[in-house]
Amino acid sequence: MSDQMKAVVLTRFGGVDALELHDVSVPPVGPRQVRVRVHATAVNPLDFQIRRGDYVDQVPLPAIIGHDVSGVIEEVGSHVTEFGVGDAVYYTPRIFGGPGSYAEQHVVDVELVGRKPENVSHLEAASLTLVGGTVWEALVTRARLTVAETILVHGGTGGVGTIAIQVAKAMGARVITTARAGDHEFVRSLGADAAFDYTSTDYVDAVAEMTRGEGVDVVLDTIGGDTLTRSPLTLADSGRVVSIVDLAQPQNLLEAWGKNAAYHFVFTRQNRGKLDALTRLVERGLVKPVIGATLPLARTGEAHELLENRRSYALRGKVAIDVAGETVTLPPRIS
Ligand SMILES: NC(=O)c1ccc[n+]([C@@H]2O[C@H](COP(=O)([O-])OP(=O)(O)OC[C@H]3O[C@@H](n4cnc5c(N)ncnc54)[C@H](OP(=O)(O)O)[C@@H]3O)[C@@H](O)[C@H]2O)c1
């Protein structure tokens, strides 16, 4: 094994040119760690938020960022018994806790690692870890969505939204989502029962009409802005709102009292349990990761540009990075 690898290094906070491909040292493997040959990673909004400087206190530079890995174990620490060399795994590296996934190799605590689903590619598996763990935490652990309930998923075409629709459907819920009109057939193919165009329709009115004034049991807020303030207007009595977006602005939640609403705020911390549950759903064919674009590691800056400016593209689901190969697939530009 060479002790050098290629990695995309964040050299300063700023634009996409702050991401530079460098040769760096492969970290040593501790007793309860494994070293993984990274086949694929993916881009999350968190990555471009870090790159542009939203988290300067948490990310010392230079840094390798990136929050999704799918790959194959090449070395195990002396106290690792649950995995062996050659095992295919997927996981989210510890967030704000050391090197990320934009690299040919990654060393990780074995507690974070899950067995990769056998029926999907490395690109697909890498596209699932952060968003899938977030959806599991939001819908299963926090909202405790149940069969026959109705959920409103904001942003049904996004990395989180595409998985949330499928997981909610697998749980037996009725799913309403927001998406541009041209994406309605696509979100229905994922399992949405109804879709409203967020560019032309007020979702509060649309939900009231669709549910005959009863409202939804759960709202998944992937958008921020005034979604928290307006969510109670769409809720049934004792409904739940789960928000995964950090908000700095004060919110007026008076409407929530009248609905006996519960609010949950989620910042995902990955663990193997959530990934193992997702693996079962993927292997049963109930959840399939959605990839809207793929680029090789050396073009990670372009991958950031695509996700950050997704309004300019017909992008559905994730932007994946082919670390072990050279795949290039790009979404059409919207004029
Ligand atoms: N707290 C956590 O643990 C956690 C974890 C994951 C993500 N997040 C956060 O959750 C958010 C979504 O993440 P993501 O990975 O899904 O991002 P993403 O892949 O970029 O998707 C964004 C989605 O939002 C849609 N959208 C944009 N503006 C909208 C509006 N006004 N109304 C309705 N939909 C709108 C987009 O639609 P178009 O396709 O039409 O553009 C797209 O479907 C980000 O802010 C991210 O940082 C938080």
The ligand as an ORCA input file, in Angstrom:
! r2SCAN-3c Opt
* xyz 0 1
  N     -30.054     18.698     10.004
  C     -29.519     17.732      9.309
  O     -29.054     16.754      9.862
  C     -29.557     17.813      7.811
  C     -29.224     16.686      7.038
  C     -29.331     16.771      5.645
  C     -29.717     17.975      5.049
  N     -29.978     19.051      5.831
  C     -30.408     20.333      5.232
  O     -31.664     20.104      4.598
  C     -31.774     20.913      3.445
  C     -32.116     20.032      2.240
  O     -31.036     19.125      2.015
  P     -30.969     18.277      0.659
  O     -29.763     17.431      0.744
  O     -32.277     17.648      0.393
  O     -30.749     19.483     -0.414
  P     -30.936     19.410     -1.980
  O     -30.595     18.058     -2.480
  O     -30.210     20.584     -2.561
  O     -32.525     19.616     -2.218
  C     -33.165     20.827     -1.978
  C     -34.637     20.638     -2.311
  O     -35.370     21.796     -1.923
  C     -36.228     22.160     -3.018
  N     -36.593     23.560     -2.873
  C     -35.822     24.656     -2.973
  N     -36.553     25.757     -2.656
  C     -37.815     25.323     -2.359
  C     -39.017     25.961     -1.935
  N     -39.097     27.281     -1.776
  N     -40.104     25.181     -1.683
  C     -40.064     23.843     -1.827
  N     -38.943     23.183     -2.219
  C     -37.839     23.923     -2.474
  C     -35.428     21.812     -4.238
  O     -36.290     21.766     -5.372
  P     -35.759     21.888     -6.884
  O     -35.298     20.510     -7.300
  O     -36.993     22.310     -7.610
  O     -34.657     22.884     -6.913
  C     -34.913     20.445     -3.804
  O     -35.947     19.479     -3.927
  C     -30.438     21.666      3.324
  O     -30.600     22.951      3.895
  C     -29.489     20.843      4.150
  O     -28.404     21.600      4.669
  C     -29.911     18.998      7.196
*
